[in-house]
Amino acid sequence: MSESIKIYGSPISQNVRKPLAVAAHLGIAIESIPVGPHDPALKAVNPCGRIPAMDDDGFTLGESNAIMVYLASKKPSDIYPEDAVARAEIHSWLSWDVAHWTPAYQPIQFERLIKPMLGRGETDEAVVETATKAFHREAAHLDTALDGKTWLVGEGPTLADLAVGAGLTHADAAKFPWGDYANIRAWYERLGVLDCWKKTTPQLG
């Protein structure tokens, strides 16, 4: 496969940020192609129309965490160590991110940030209230896991940190209730000084 890799998706999406951050960390050349879910160019790469989607010299792949793993597998790196235990722990967090973390924060983000941006009407506070309960449940788990630790797995940042941390990309803009989670906030500040994080911070306008 070549190093001319295309990543399709909106640059403000936290899920698009995930593979872009991995590529930035590894120094992999990426062509970022800003498209929406109904763009024919996206459908040609990912027929279900979800972002991000990747095209690496004809090999296409969807799902942000899968793309992260693929990119990290192309170059030996500290963000995806070869140790079996470390990789198992990383994949556990990647699974938690998809199954629990994203479903907890995404409704809040949609109601408070995306809906106004798209002109889709007023915030549904009932949806926010239900999601907030789920957010606190998952945030409490993450905060506890970070107690006494600098990073989620091992001594340095890994795919686990980039994947889970991406979910907080718009935390302040979407008014996530995360102010009382000191371990999460300190960890997110550590993410914020990484070059790959700085380079992939989306601009809302």
Backbone as JSON Lines, residues from 0, in Angstrom:
{"i":0,"aa":"M","n":[0.83,-1.19,0.0],"ca":[0.0,0.0,0.0],"c":[0.88,1.26,0.0]}
{"i":1,"aa":"S","n":[0.39,2.3,-0.65],"ca":[1.14,3.54,-0.7],"c":[0.89,4.36,0.56]}
{"i":2,"aa":"E","n":[1.62,5.46,0.68],"ca":[1.4,6.36,1.8],"c":[0.44,7.49,1.43]}
{"i":3,"aa":"S","n":[-0.13,7.43,0.22],"ca":[-1.1,8.43,-0.2],"c":[-2.48,8.01,0.27]}
{"i":4,"aa":"I","n":[-2.81,8.34,1.49],"ca":[-4.03,7.86,2.11],"c":[-5.05,9.0,2.18]}
{"i":5,"aa":"K","n":[-6.26,8.7,1.76],"ca":[-7.33,9.68,1.8],"c":[-8.26,9.37,2.97]}
{"i":6,"aa":"I","n":[-8.58,10.41,3.73],"ca":[-9.56,10.29,4.81],"c":[-10.73,11.22,4.47]}
{"i":7,"aa":"Y","n":[-11.91,10.62,4.36],"ca":[-13.11,11.36,4.0],"c":[-13.92,11.68,5.26]}
{"i":8,"aa":"G","n":[-14.42,12.92,5.34],"ca":[-15.29,13.27,6.44],"c":[-15.19,14.72,6.84]}
{"i":9,"aa":"S","n":[-16.16,15.19,7.6],"ca":[-16.17,16.58,8.05],"c":[-15.02,16.83,9.01]}
{"i":10,"aa":"P","n":[-14.26,17.89,8.8],"ca":[-13.11,18.16,9.67],"c":[-13.49,18.51,11.1]}
{"i":11,"aa":"I","n":[-14.78,18.83,11.36],"ca":[-15.16,19.14,12.74],"c":[-15.6,17.89,13.52]}
{"i":12,"aa":"S","n":[-15.7,16.76,12.83],"ca":[-16.14,15.53,13.48],"c":[-15.07,14.97,14.4]}
{"i":13,"aa":"Q","n":[-15.47,14.63,15.62],"ca":[-14.51,14.01,16.54],"c":[-14.07,12.64,16.03]}
{"i":14,"aa":"N","n":[-14.92,11.96,15.27],"ca":[-14.55,10.65,14.74],"c":[-13.55,10.77,13.59]}
{"i":15,"aa":"V","n":[-13.67,11.82,12.82],"ca":[-12.68,12.07,11.77],"c":[-11.34,12.45,12.4]}
{"i":16,"aa":"R","n":[-11.41,13.15,13.52],"ca":[-10.18,13.56,14.19],"c":[-9.34,12.37,14.62]}
{"i":17,"aa":"K","n":[-9.97,11.27,14.96],"ca":[-9.23,10.11,15.47],"c":[-8.14,9.64,14.49]}
{"i":18,"aa":"P","n":[-8.5,9.25,13.25],"ca":[-7.44,8.8,12.35],"c":[-6.49,9.92,11.94]}
{"i":19,"aa":"L","n":[-7.0,11.16,11.86],"ca":[-6.11,12.26,11.52],"c":[-5.04,12.45,12.6]}
{"i":20,"aa":"A","n":[-5.43,12.26,13.86],"ca":[-4.46,12.4,14.95],"c":[-3.42,11.29,14.91]}
{"i":21,"aa":"V","n":[-3.88,10.08,14.62],"ca":[-2.93,8.96,14.51],"c":[-1.93,9.21,13.38]}
{"i":22,"aa":"A","n":[-2.45,9.64,12.23],"ca":[-1.57,9.91,11.1],"c":[-0.59,11.02,11.41]}
{"i":23,"aa":"A","n":[-1.06,12.05,12.1],"ca":[-0.18,13.16,12.47],"c":[0.92,12.7,13.42]}
{"i":24,"aa":"H","n":[0.56,11.83,14.36],"ca":[1.54,11.31,15.31],"c":[2.59,10.47,14.61]}
{"i":25,"aa":"L","n":[2.17,9.69,13.63],"ca":[3.08,8.76,12.96],"c":[3.79,9.39,11.77]}
{"i":26,"aa":"G","n":[3.39,10.58,11.37],"ca":[3.99,11.2,10.19],"c":[3.55,10.57,8.89]}
{"i":27,"aa":"I","n":[2.35,10.03,8.86],"ca":[1.8,9.44,7.64],"c":[1.09,10.53,6.85]}
{"i":28,"aa":"A","n":[1.43,10.63,5.57],"ca":[0.82,11.65,4.72],"c":[-0.65,11.32,4.48]}
{"i":29,"aa":"I","n":[-1.49,12.31,4.75],"ca":[-2.93,12.14,4.62],"c":[-3.5,13.24,3.74]}
{"i":30,"aa":"E","n":[-4.41,12.86,2.87],"ca":[-5.21,13.84,2.15],"c":[-6.59,13.85,2.8]}
{"i":31,"aa":"S","n":[-6.9,14.94,3.49],"ca":[-8.18,15.05,4.17],"c":[-9.21,15.61,3.2]}
{"i":32,"aa":"I","n":[-10.27,14.86,2.98],"ca":[-11.29,15.24,2.01],"c":[-12.59,15.54,2.75]}
{"i":33,"aa":"P","n":[-12.94,16.82,2.88],"ca":[-14.15,17.19,3.64],"c":[-15.42,16.87,2.85]}
{"i":34,"aa":"V","n":[-16.17,15.92,3.33],"ca":[-17.43,15.53,2.67],"c":[-18.48,15.28,3.73]}
{"i":35,"aa":"G","n":[-19.75,15.37,3.31],"ca":[-20.87,15.04,4.16],"c":[-21.36,13.64,3.87]}
{"i":36,"aa":"P","n":[-22.32,13.15,4.68],"ca":[-22.78,11.76,4.54],"c":[-23.48,11.45,3.23]}
{"i":37,"aa":"H","n":[-23.95,12.47,2.51],"ca":[-24.67,12.22,1.26],"c":[-23.82,12.5,0.02]}
{"i":38,"aa":"D","n":[-22.55,12.78,0.24],"ca":[-21.66,13.09,-0.87],"c":[-21.35,11.82,-1.66]}
{"i":39,"aa":"P","n":[-21.52,11.84,-2.99],"ca":[-21.21,10.66,-3.8],"c":[-19.78,10.16,-3.64]}
{"i":40,"aa":"A","n":[-18.85,11.09,-3.39],"ca":[-17.45,10.68,-3.21],"c":[-17.3,9.8,-1.98]}
{"i":41,"aa":"L","n":[-18.06,10.1,-0.93],"ca":[-18.02,9.27,0.28],"c":[-18.68,7.93,0.02]}
{"i":42,"aa":"K","n":[-19.84,7.94,-0.63],"ca":[-20.55,6.69,-0.9],"c":[-19.71,5.74,-1.74]}
{"i":43,"aa":"A","n":[-18.85,6.27,-2.58],"ca":[-17.99,5.43,-3.4],"c":[-16.96,4.69,-2.56]}
{"i":44,"aa":"V","n":[-16.6,5.27,-1.42],"ca":[-15.6,4.66,-0.53],"c":[-16.28,3.85,0.56]}
{"i":45,"aa":"N","n":[-17.37,4.39,1.11],"ca":[-18.1,3.74,2.19],"c":[-19.59,3.79,1.86]}
{"i":46,"aa":"P","n":[-20.13,2.74,1.25],"ca":[-21.51,2.77,0.76],"c":[-22.56,3.13,1.81]}
{"i":47,"aa":"C","n":[-22.27,2.89,3.09],"ca":[-23.26,3.24,4.12],"c":[-23.29,4.73,4.39]}
{"i":48,"aa":"G","n":[-22.33,5.49,3.84],"ca":[-22.36,6.93,3.96],"c":[-21.93,7.48,5.3]}
{"i":49,"aa":"R","n":[-21.22,6.69,6.09],"ca":[-20.77,7.17,7.4],"c":[-19.32,7.64,7.32]}
{"i":50,"aa":"I","n":[-19.03,8.62,8.16],"ca":[-17.67,9.13,8.23],"c":[-17.06,8.78,9.59]}
{"i":51,"aa":"P","n":[-15.7,8.63,9.56],"ca":[-14.79,8.77,8.44],"c":[-14.76,7.51,7.58]}
{"i":52,"aa":"A","n":[-14.2,7.68,6.4],"ca":[-13.89,6.55,5.53],"c":[-12.48,6.76,5.0]}
{"i":53,"aa":"M","n":[-11.8,5.67,4.73],"ca":[-10.41,5.73,4.29],"c":[-10.23,5.02,2.97]}
{"i":54,"aa":"D","n":[-9.35,5.56,2.14],"ca":[-8.95,4.9,0.9],"c":[-7.43,4.92,0.84]}
{"i":55,"aa":"D","n":[-6.84,3.76,0.97],"ca":[-5.37,3.63,0.9],"c":[-5.04,2.84,-0.36]}
{"i":56,"aa":"D","n":[-4.85,3.57,-1.46],"ca":[-4.45,2.95,-2.72],"c":[-5.43,1.84,-3.14]}
{"i":57,"aa":"G","n":[-6.72,2.11,-2.95],"ca":[-7.74,1.14,-3.36],"c":[-8.28,0.29,-2.23]}
{"i":58,"aa":"F","n":[-7.59,0.23,-1.11],"ca":[-8.12,-0.48,0.05],"c":[-8.97,0.5,0.84]}
{"i":59,"aa":"T","n":[-10.25,0.22,0.95],"ca":[-11.16,1.13,1.63],"c":[-11.58,0.54,2.97]}
{"i":60,"aa":"L","n":[-11.85,1.45,3.91],"ca":[-12.19,1.02,5.26],"c":[-13.04,2.09,5.93]}
{"i":61,"aa":"G","n":[-14.05,1.64,6.67],"ca":[-14.86,2.54,7.46],"c":[-14.64,2.3,8.94]}
{"i":62,"aa":"E","n":[-15.31,3.09,9.76],"ca":[-15.25,3.02,11.23],"c":[-13.94,3.61,11.75]}
{"i":63,"aa":"S","n":[-14.09,4.67,12.54],"ca":[-12.94,5.44,12.97],"c":[-11.9,4.63,13.74]}
{"i":64,"aa":"N","n":[-12.34,3.79,14.66],"ca":[-11.37,3.05,15.46],"c":[-10.65,1.99,14.64]}
{"i":65,"aa":"A","n":[-11.36,1.4,13.69],"ca":[-10.71,0.43,12.8],"c":[-9.65,1.12,11.94]}
{"i":66,"aa":"I","n":[-9.95,2.33,11.49],"ca":[-8.98,3.07,10.69],"c":[-7.77,3.44,11.54]}
{"i":67,"aa":"M","n":[-8.01,3.81,12.79],"ca":[-6.91,4.1,13.7],"c":[-5.96,2.91,13.83]}
{"i":68,"aa":"V","n":[-6.53,1.73,14.05],"ca":[-5.72,0.52,14.22],"c":[-4.95,0.22,12.93]}
{"i":69,"aa":"Y","n":[-5.61,0.39,11.79],"ca":[-4.94,0.12,10.51],"c":[-3.75,1.05,10.33]}
{"i":70,"aa":"L","n":[-3.95,2.34,10.56],"ca":[-2.86,3.29,10.39],"c":[-1.72,3.0,11.36]}
{"i":71,"aa":"A","n":[-2.06,2.69,12.6],"ca":[-1.02,2.41,13.6],"c":[-0.28,1.12,13.29]}
{"i":72,"aa":"S","n":[-0.93,0.22,12.56],"ca":[-0.28,-1.04,12.2],"c":[0.73,-0.87,11.06]}
{"i":73,"aa":"K","n":[0.67,0.25,10.39],"ca":[1.57,0.48,9.26],"c":[2.97,0.86,9.7]}
{"i":74,"aa":"K","n":[3.08,1.43,10.92],"ca":[4.38,1.87,11.41],"c":[4.51,1.46,12.87]}
{"i":75,"aa":"P","n":[5.57,0.74,13.25],"ca":[5.78,0.42,14.66],"c":[5.8,1.71,15.48]}
{"i":76,"aa":"S","n":[5.07,1.72,16.57],"ca":[4.93,2.97,17.31],"c":[4.54,2.7,18.75]}
{"i":77,"aa":"D","n":[4.85,3.68,19.59],"ca":[4.48,3.59,20.99],"c":[2.98,3.75,21.21]}
{"i":78,"aa":"I","n":[2.26,4.27,20.23],"ca":[0.82,4.44,20.44],"c":[0.05,3.14,20.2]}
{"i":79,"aa":"Y","n":[0.73,2.14,19.63],"ca":[0.11,0.83,19.45],"c":[1.18,-0.24,19.65]}
{"i":80,"aa":"P","n":[1.6,-0.42,20.9],"ca":[2.73,-1.33,21.2],"c":[2.4,-2.76,20.81]}
{"i":81,"aa":"E","n":[3.44,-3.54,20.53],"ca":[3.26,-4.92,20.08],"c":[2.93,-5.87,21.23]}
{"i":82,"aa":"D","n":[3.16,-5.47,22.46],"ca":[2.86,-6.32,23.61],"c":[1.39,-6.72,23.61]}
{"i":83,"aa":"A","n":[1.13,-8.02,23.74],"ca":[-0.23,-8.54,23.64],"c":[-1.15,-8.0,24.72]}
{"i":84,"aa":"V","n":[-0.64,-7.87,25.94],"ca":[-1.47,-7.35,27.03],"c":[-1.83,-5.9,26.79]}
{"i":85,"aa":"A","n":[-0.86,-5.11,26.37],"ca":[-1.12,-3.69,26.1],"c":[-2.15,-3.54,24.98]}
{"i":86,"aa":"R","n":[-2.01,-4.34,23.94],"ca":[-2.97,-4.26,22.84],"c":[-4.36,-4.69,23.28]}
{"i":87,"aa":"A","n":[-4.43,-5.69,24.13],"ca":[-5.74,-6.12,24.63],"c":[-6.4,-5.0,25.42]}
{"i":88,"aa":"E","n":[-5.62,-4.31,26.24],"ca":[-6.16,-3.2,27.02],"c":[-6.59,-2.06,26.1]}
{"i":89,"aa":"I","n":[-5.8,-1.78,25.08],"ca":[-6.17,-0.74,24.12],"c":[-7.48,-1.09,23.43]}
{"i":90,"aa":"H","n":[-7.6,-2.33,22.98],"ca":[-8.82,-2.73,22.28],"c":[-10.02,-2.73,23.21]}
{"i":91,"aa":"S","n":[-9.81,-2.98,24.47],"ca":[-10.9,-2.89,25.44],"c":[-11.43,-1.46,25.5]}
{"i":92,"aa":"W","n":[-10.53,-0.49,25.53],"ca":[-10.94,0.91,25.54],"c":[-11.57,1.32,24.22]}
{"i":93,"aa":"L","n":[-11.05,0.81,23.11],"ca":[-11.66,1.13,21.82],"c":[-13.09,0.6,21.76]}
{"i":94,"aa":"S","n":[-13.31,-0.57,22.32],"ca":[-14.66,-1.14,22.35],"c":[-15.56,-0.34,23.28]}
{"i":95,"aa":"W","n":[-15.04,0.04,24.44],"ca":[-15.82,0.86,25.37],"c":[-16.19,2.19,24.74]}
{"i":96,"aa":"D","n":[-15.26,2.76,24.01],"ca":[-15.51,4.04,23.34],"c":[-16.72,3.94,22.42]}
{"i":97,"aa":"V","n":[-16.79,2.87,21.63],"ca":[-17.89,2.71,20.67],"c":[-19.18,2.29,21.35]}
{"i":98,"aa":"A","n":[-19.1,1.37,22.29],"ca":[-20.3,0.77,22.88],"c":[-20.93,1.62,23.98]}
{"i":99,"aa":"H","n":[-20.12,2.41,24.69],"ca":[-20.64,3.09,25.87],"c":[-20.37,4.59,25.9]}
{"i":100,"aa":"W","n":[-19.15,4.99,25.6],"ca":[-18.77,6.39,25.71],"c":[-19.47,7.25,24.65]}
{"i":101,"aa":"T","n":[-19.34,6.86,23.4],"ca":[-19.96,7.64,22.33],"c":[-21.48,7.74,22.49]}
{"i":102,"aa":"P","n":[-22.2,6.63,22.76],"ca":[-23.64,6.75,22.95],"c":[-24.03,7.63,24.14]}
{"i":103,"aa":"A","n":[-23.11,7.8,25.09],"ca":[-23.4,8.63,26.26],"c":[-23.29,10.12,25.94]}
{"i":104,"aa":"Y","n":[-22.22,10.51,25.23],"ca":[-22.02,11.94,24.99],"c":[-22.66,12.44,23.7]}
{"i":105,"aa":"Q","n":[-22.81,11.59,22.72],"ca":[-23.24,12.06,21.4],"c":[-24.62,12.72,21.39]}
{"i":106,"aa":"P","n":[-25.61,12.2,22.14],"ca":[-26.91,12.9,22.14],"c":[-26.82,14.31,22.7]}
{"i":107,"aa":"I","n":[-25.97,14.52,23.7],"ca":[-25.78,15.87,24.25],"c":[-25.16,16.77,23.2]}
{"i":108,"aa":"Q","n":[-24.14,16.26,22.54],"ca":[-23.46,17.03,21.5],"c":[-24.41,17.37,20.37]}
{"i":109,"aa":"F","n":[-25.23,16.41,19.97],"ca":[-26.16,16.66,18.87],"c":[-27.19,17.73,19.25]}
{"i":110,"aa":"E","n":[-27.77,17.58,20.41],"ca":[-28.83,18.49,20.82],"c":[-28.32,19.91,21.07]}
{"i":111,"aa":"R","n":[-27.15,20.03,21.66],"ca":[-26.67,21.35,22.07],"c":[-25.75,22.02,21.06]}
{"i":112,"aa":"L","n":[-25.16,21.24,20.16],"ca":[-24.19,21.81,19.23],"c":[-24.58,21.6,17.77]}
{"i":113,"aa":"I","n":[-24.84,20.35,17.41],"ca":[-25.08,20.04,16.0],"c":[-26.43,20.56,15.52]}
{"i":114,"aa":"K","n":[-27.47,20.38,16.3],"ca":[-28.8,20.86,15.9],"c":[-28.8,22.36,15.61]}
{"i":115,"aa":"P","n":[-28.26,23.18,16.5],"ca":[-28.22,24.62,16.19],"c":[-27.39,24.93,14.95]}
{"i":116,"aa":"M","n":[-26.28,24.2,14.76],"ca":[-25.45,24.44,13.58],"c":[-26.19,24.13,12.29]}
{"i":117,"aa":"L","n":[-27.05,23.12,12.33],"ca":[-27.78,22.68,11.14],"c":[-29.16,23.31,11.02]}
{"i":118,"aa":"G","n":[-29.53,24.11,12.02],"ca":[-30.85,24.7,12.0],"c":[-31.96,23.67,12.13]}
{"i":119,"aa":"R","n":[-31.73,22.68,13.0],"ca":[-32.68,21.57,13.14],"c":[-33.65,21.74,14.3]}
{"i":120,"aa":"G","n":[-33.79,22.96,14.8],"ca":[-34.77,23.19,15.84],"c":[-34.16,23.36,17.22]}
{"i":121,"aa":"E","n":[-35.04,23.43,18.21],"ca":[-34.62,23.66,19.58],"c":[-34.05,22.39,20.22]}
{"i":122,"aa":"T","n":[-33.24,22.6,21.25],"ca":[-32.69,21.49,22.02],"c":[-33.8,20.72,22.72]}
{"i":123,"aa":"D","n":[-33.78,19.43,22.59],"ca":[-34.73,18.57,23.29],"c":[-34.13,18.26,24.66]}
{"i":124,"aa":"E","n":[-34.62,18.96,25.68],"ca":[-34.03,18.83,27.01],"c":[-34.27,17.45,27.61]}
{"i":125,"aa":"A","n":[-35.34,16.77,27.19],"ca":[-35.59,15.42,27.69],"c":[-34.51,14.46,27.19]}
{"i":126,"aa":"V","n":[-34.1,14.64,25.96],"ca":[-33.02,13.82,25.41],"c":[-31.72,14.1,26.17]}
{"i":127,"aa":"V","n":[-31.47,15.38,26.41],"ca":[-30.25,15.77,27.13],"c":[-30.25,15.19,28.54]}
{"i":128,"aa":"E","n":[-31.38,15.24,29.2],"ca":[-31.47,14.73,30.57],"c":[-31.16,13.23,30.63]}
{"i":129,"aa":"T","n":[-31.74,12.47,29.7],"ca":[-31.48,11.03,29.66],"c":[-30.01,10.75,29.35]}
{"i":130,"aa":"A","n":[-29.47,11.48,28.38],"ca":[-28.08,11.28,28.0],"c":[-27.13,11.69,29.12]}
{"i":131,"aa":"T","n":[-27.49,12.7,29.87],"ca":[-26.64,13.18,30.95],"c":[-26.43,12.1,32.01]}
{"i":132,"aa":"K","n":[-27.48,11.33,32.28],"ca":[-27.34,10.23,33.24],"c":[-26.34,9.2,32.73]}
{"i":133,"aa":"A","n":[-26.44,8.88,31.44],"ca":[-25.49,7.94,30.85],"c":[-24.08,8.51,30.84]}
{"i":134,"aa":"F","n":[-23.98,9.82,30.56],"ca":[-22.67,10.46,30.55],"c":[-22.0,10.35,31.91]}
{"i":135,"aa":"H","n":[-22.74,10.65,32.96],"ca":[-22.14,10.58,34.3],"c":[-21.71,9.16,34.65]}
{"i":136,"aa":"R","n":[-22.5,8.17,34.24],"ca":[-22.13,6.78,34.51],"c":[-20.81,6.43,33.84]}
{"i":137,"aa":"E","n":[-20.66,6.79,32.58],"ca":[-19.44,6.44,31.85],"c":[-18.27,7.32,32.25]}
{"i":138,"aa":"A","n":[-18.54,8.6,32.49],"ca":[-17.46,9.49,32.92],"c":[-16.9,9.07,34.27]}
{"i":139,"aa":"A","n":[-17.76,8.59,35.15],"ca":[-17.29,8.12,36.46],"c":[-16.36,6.92,36.28]}
{"i":140,"aa":"H","n":[-16.7,6.05,35.34],"ca":[-15.84,4.89,35.06],"c":[-14.49,5.36,34.54]}
{"i":141,"aa":"L","n":[-14.5,6.29,33.59],"ca":[-13.25,6.79,33.01],"c":[-12.43,7.52,34.06]}
{"i":142,"aa":"D","n":[-13.07,8.33,34.86],"ca":[-12.35,9.09,35.89],"c":[-11.68,8.16,36.89]}
{"i":143,"aa":"T","n":[-12.38,7.1,37.26],"ca":[-11.81,6.12,38.19],"c":[-10.63,5.39,37.56]}
{"i":144,"aa":"A","n":[-10.77,5.04,36.28],"ca":[-9.69,4.34,35.58],"c":[-8.43,5.18,35.49]}
{"i":145,"aa":"L","n":[-8.6,6.5,35.47],"ca":[-7.46,7.41,35.35],"c":[-6.85,7.79,36.69]}
{"i":146,"aa":"D","n":[-7.46,7.36,37.77],"ca":[-6.97,7.73,39.1],"c":[-5.54,7.22,39.3]}
{"i":147,"aa":"G","n":[-4.62,8.13,39.54],"ca":[-3.23,7.75,39.75],"c":[-2.47,7.4,38.48]}
{"i":148,"aa":"K","n":[-3.09,7.61,37.32],"ca":[-2.45,7.27,36.05],"c":[-2.32,8.5,35.17]}
{"i":149,"aa":"T","n":[-1.29,8.49,34.35],"ca":[-1.09,9.58,33.4],"c":[-1.86,9.31,32.11]}
{"i":150,"aa":"W","n":[-1.81,8.03,31.67],"ca":[-2.48,7.62,30.43],"c":[-3.29,6.36,30.69]}
{"i":151,"aa":"L","n":[-4.19,6.04,29.77],"ca":[-5.07,4.9,29.99],"c":[-4.35,3.56,29.98]}
{"i":152,"aa":"V","n":[-3.35,3.42,29.11],"ca":[-2.62,2.16,28.99],"c":[-1.13,2.45,28.96]}
{"i":153,"aa":"G","n":[-0.4,1.92,29.91],"ca":[1.05,2.09,29.89],"c":[1.51,3.47,30.31]}
{"i":154,"aa":"E","n":[2.73,3.79,29.91],"ca":[3.38,5.02,30.37],"c":[3.28,6.18,29.39]}
{"i":155,"aa":"G","n":[2.69,5.95,28.24],"ca":[2.58,7.01,27.24],"c":[1.23,6.96,26.55]}
{"i":156,"aa":"P","n":[0.92,7.97,25.76],"ca":[-0.35,7.98,25.05],"c":[-0.43,6.86,24.02]}
{"i":157,"aa":"T","n":[-1.61,6.28,23.9],"ca":[-1.85,5.21,22.93],"c":[-3.13,5.5,22.16]}
{"i":158,"aa":"L","n":[-3.49,4.58,21.29],"ca":[-4.75,4.7,20.56],"c":[-5.93,4.84,21.53]}
{"i":159,"aa":"A","n":[-5.82,4.23,22.69],"ca":[-6.9,4.33,23.67],"c":[-7.16,5.78,24.06]}
{"i":160,"aa":"D","n":[-6.11,6.51,24.34],"ca":[-6.25,7.91,24.73],"c":[-6.79,8.76,23.58]}
{"i":161,"aa":"L","n":[-6.28,8.52,22.39],"ca":[-6.73,9.32,21.24],"c":[-8.19,9.05,20.91]}
{"i":162,"aa":"A","n":[-8.61,7.8,21.0],"ca":[-10.0,7.45,20.68],"c":[-10.95,8.0,21.72]}
{"i":163,"aa":"V","n":[-10.67,7.72,22.98],"ca":[-11.57,8.17,24.05],"c":[-11.52,9.69,24.18]}
{"i":164,"aa":"G","n":[-10.34,10.25,24.07],"ca":[-10.2,11.7,24.18],"c":[-10.91,12.46,23.08]}
{"i":165,"aa":"A","n":[-11.0,11.87,21.9],"ca":[-11.68,12.54,20.79],"c":[-13.13,12.84,21.13]}
{"i":166,"aa":"G","n":[-13.71,12.01,21.98],"ca":[-15.09,12.25,22.38],"c":[-15.3,13.55,23.12]}
{"i":167,"aa":"L","n":[-14.23,14.13,23.65],"ca":[-14.33,15.38,24.4],"c":[-13.92,16.59,23.55]}
{"i":168,"aa":"T","n":[-13.76,16.38,22.26],"ca":[-13.35,17.45,21.36],"c":[-14.23,18.68,21.49]}
{"i":169,"aa":"H","n":[-15.53,18.47,21.58],"ca":[-16.48,19.59,21.67],"c":[-17.15,19.65,23.04]}
{"i":170,"aa":"A","n":[-16.46,19.17,24.06],"ca":[-17.06,19.08,25.39],"c":[-17.54,20.42,25.92]}
{"i":171,"aa":"D","n":[-16.75,21.45,25.76],"ca":[-17.14,22.76,26.28],"c":[-18.2,23.41,25.4]}
{"i":172,"aa":"A","n":[-18.02,23.31,24.09],"ca":[-19.0,23.91,23.18],"c":[-20.38,23.27,23.33]}
{"i":173,"aa":"A","n":[-20.39,21.96,23.61],"ca":[-21.66,21.24,23.78],"c":[-22.11,21.18,25.23]}
{"i":174,"aa":"K","n":[-21.34,21.82,26.11],"ca":[-21.68,21.9,27.53],"c":[-21.84,20.52,28.18]}
{"i":175,"aa":"F","n":[-20.83,19.69,27.98],"ca":[-20.84,18.4,28.67],"c":[-20.7,18.65,30.18]}
{"i":176,"aa":"P","n":[-21.35,17.85,31.0],"ca":[-21.25,18.03,32.46],"c":[-20.02,17.33,33.02]}
{"i":177,"aa":"W","n":[-18.84,17.82,32.65],"ca":[-17.61,17.12,33.02],"c":[-16.74,17.92,33.97]}
{"i":178,"aa":"G","n":[-17.28,19.0,34.51],"ca":[-16.47,19.87,35.36],"c":[-15.95,19.23,36.62]}
{"i":179,"aa":"D","n":[-16.67,18.25,37.16],"ca":[-16.28,17.65,38.45],"c":[-15.36,16.44,38.31]}
{"i":180,"aa":"Y","n":[-15.0,16.1,37.09],"ca":[-14.16,14.91,36.88],"c":[-12.7,15.34,36.72]}
{"i":181,"aa":"A","n":[-12.04,15.51,37.86],"ca":[-10.69,16.09,37.88],"c":[-9.69,15.23,37.12]}
{"i":182,"aa":"N","n":[-9.79,13.92,37.24],"ca":[-8.83,13.06,36.55],"c":[-8.99,13.15,35.03]}
{"i":183,"aa":"I","n":[-10.23,13.21,34.57],"ca":[-10.48,13.33,33.13],"c":[-9.96,14.67,32.62]}
{"i":184,"aa":"R","n":[-10.22,15.72,33.33],"ca":[-9.8,17.04,32.86],"c":[-8.28,17.16,32.82]}
{"i":185,"aa":"A","n":[-7.6,16.61,33.83],"ca":[-6.14,16.65,33.85],"c":[-5.57,15.82,32.7]}
{"i":186,"aa":"W","n":[-6.16,14.66,32.46],"ca":[-5.73,13.8,31.36],"c":[-5.97,14.47,30.01]}
{"i":187,"aa":"Y","n":[-7.11,15.14,29.87],"ca":[-7.4,15.81,28.61],"c":[-6.44,16.98,28.37]}
{"i":188,"aa":"E","n":[-6.02,17.63,29.42],"ca":[-5.01,18.68,29.28],"c":[-3.69,18.1,28.79]}
{"i":189,"aa":"R","n":[-3.36,16.91,29.26],"ca":[-2.12,16.26,28.78],"c":[-2.25,15.92,27.3]}
{"i":190,"aa":"L","n":[-3.41,15.47,26.89],"ca":[-3.63,15.23,25.47],"c":[-3.44,16.52,24.67]}
{"i":191,"aa":"G","n":[-3.89,17.61,25.26],"ca":[-3.88,18.88,24.55],"c":[-2.51,19.4,24.19]}
{"i":192,"aa":"V","n":[-1.47,18.93,24.84],"ca":[-0.12,19.42,24.52],"c":[0.57,18.54,23.48]}
{"i":193,"aa":"L","n":[-0.05,17.42,23.1],"ca":[0.54,16.57,22.07],"c":[0.45,17.27,20.71]}
{"i":194,"aa":"D","n":[1.52,17.17,19.92],"ca":[1.52,17.81,18.61],"c":[0.37,17.3,17.74]}
{"i":195,"aa":"C","n":[0.12,16.0,17.78],"ca":[-0.92,15.43,16.93],"c":[-2.3,15.94,17.33]}
{"i":196,"aa":"W","n":[-2.45,16.3,18.59],"ca":[-3.74,16.83,19.07],"c":[-3.9,18.28,18.64]}
{"i":197,"aa":"K","n":[-2.82,19.05,18.77],"ca":[-2.84,20.45,18.34],"c":[-3.14,20.56,16.84]}
{"i":198,"aa":"K","n":[-2.52,19.67,16.06],"ca":[-2.67,19.75,14.61],"c":[-4.06,19.36,14.14]}
{"i":199,"aa":"T","n":[-4.8,18.64,14.96],"ca":[-6.1,18.13,14.51],"c":[-7.27,18.76,15.27]}
{"i":200,"aa":"T","n":[-7.01,19.87,15.96],"ca":[-8.1,20.55,16.68],"c":[-9.03,21.2,15.65]}
{"i":201,"aa":"P","n":[-10.29,20.78,15.61],"ca":[-11.2,21.34,14.61],"c":[-11.64,22.75,14.97]}
{"i":202,"aa":"Q","n":[-11.9,23.55,13.95],"ca":[-12.37,24.91,14.15],"c":[-13.86,24.97,13.83]}
{"i":203,"aa":"L","n":[-14.64,25.37,14.82],"ca":[-16.09,25.43,14.62],"c":[-16.53,26.68,13.87]}
{"i":204,"aa":"G","n":[-15.64,27.62,13.7],"ca":[-15.98,28.84,12.98],"c":[-16.01,30.05,13.87]}
